[in-house]
Amino acid sequence: MCKNAYYGEEKKKAKIYCISTIVFVDFKAGYTEISSVFLSTQWNTSMKALLFFILLLFAACSSQPEWDGYVEEIDGVQYIYNGSLPYDDRLSFELSLIREIDTEHILYDDLPVGVITAFTLHTDGSFYISDSQNNRILHIGADGSVINSFGQRGEGPGEFDSLFDIDTDSDNNVYALDYQRRRISIFDASGNFIRTIPVEEMGMRLTVAENNTFYLGIFAIIQQSDYLVTKYDTEGSRTQQLVEAPEDYGNVFSLINITTIDDAFYCAFPYPYRIERYDQDGNLQRVILREHPEFKPPTPPETRTDGERTVIIGSRLKSEISGVSFHDDGYLFVAIRKEADTGMTEPGPQKSEIDIFSPDGYYLSTIQLPDDHIVGGILNDVLYTFVMGGHTFPSVSMWEIEVK
């Protein structure tokens, strides 16, 4: 019988596999050559019924729409060009809401949650959120209760001026990025300050690898550079620059998204639809692309007048990749954010969805999320999303992922 799913080169063999195991093997039991089956004119009723069943099975195996992408290799790098159709539509992904944690009524140190700019998971299912408006990190249990809070506005150890991104290492230590002060503060899982690591760039994205080295994503519109990511060792020494900046990327007022899995590092560009995989030595291995009708070129750079000064605030994207996470079985979840067409000059709610890819980069499915939801992470078949806040109260939602 056919396998349930095919990835990579296996899919090209699917039809042959169905024929060889049923037609060639079963028919050969009574004939020395397969051709003799088709040349024989004296078939009995059972043989005709068997052939009819095989043809139906073959049609079922062949009924899936033809994938509209292609794969090529250039200079040792695999490029996977995904179209609009799924590579294998026999897999489906469904989300069921487990819990929504509304922060409207959460007070800690007499302060409500301001704006959530980042989210990271503890291995026990609790999580940390970066409340950048109050320059603090909240540790929240899976039931929505606040475990503790650490960090505050200031210049001293464990204090922040511009807290933005956070991540955890294999020991659940929390790394917190202060982009204005260009430093990373490290806390243990209980929020006790450990040390500070100064960094050279104005980074806005942070991800920690399994060996506790970390990657810093540069805010290109502020700091012009030929590279978008810098790698640091555990002592805080810059060891490598990687991910070459596309032409004119420095005009885009959006952030790259970076994450790690096993010994690989992934970088997702907000535009165009492009995800790059690197090995631990910084060698580009794979590029995943997808044709997406709502991904349009950036708008012309916007300017704002402040007295006698004209400030360039960059181009905007109507649709962009807003995050990347990995399912426990290796599926790649790519979060998409799209501006809702409200007819107003100011941006309205953000439409949210997730494109799902096989572990080796083939598009499989798209699932919808409620407006303004941002993907925070995945743990034990549970997807965590959050609403940043602004025109609504910040919140965190937990969803059960079912793969069929």
PyMOL commands that set and color helices and strands:
alter all, ss='L'
color gray80, all
select helices_A, chain A and resi 8-28+34-39+45-62+103-105+249-251
alter helices_A, ss='H'
color red, helices_A
select strands_A, chain A and resi 70-74+77-82+93-102+107-108+111-112+116-121+127-131+136-140+146-150+163-168+174-178+183-187+193-198+203-208+214-218+227-232+238-244+257-261+264-269+274-278+284-290+302-306+309-314+319-326+332-339+350-357+363-369+373-379+382-387+395-403
alter strands_A, ss='S'
color yellow, strands_A
deselect
rebuild
show_as cartoon
